[in-house]
Amino acid sequence: MQSTPFISVEGPIGVGKTSLAKEIAQAFQFEILKEIVDENPFLGKFYENINEWSFQTEMFFLCNRYKQLEDIQKG
């Protein structure tokens, strides 16, 4: 089984992560996996009370990423 390269782009909101990811994807013909921010039911609560909602917010992102990678592996 051939391994697929994985590049992660991380940073604060509004610094150009998506633009950079699109450039990399185009240059190397890679697929982009973006975080599904709009579907995270905990994100609004997270910004209201970070200490209370950090775990739930990150678990949603983690589970969502796992599902994305699982779907890719299935082809």
Order of alpha helices (4+ residues) and beta strands (2+ residues): alpha-alpha-alpha
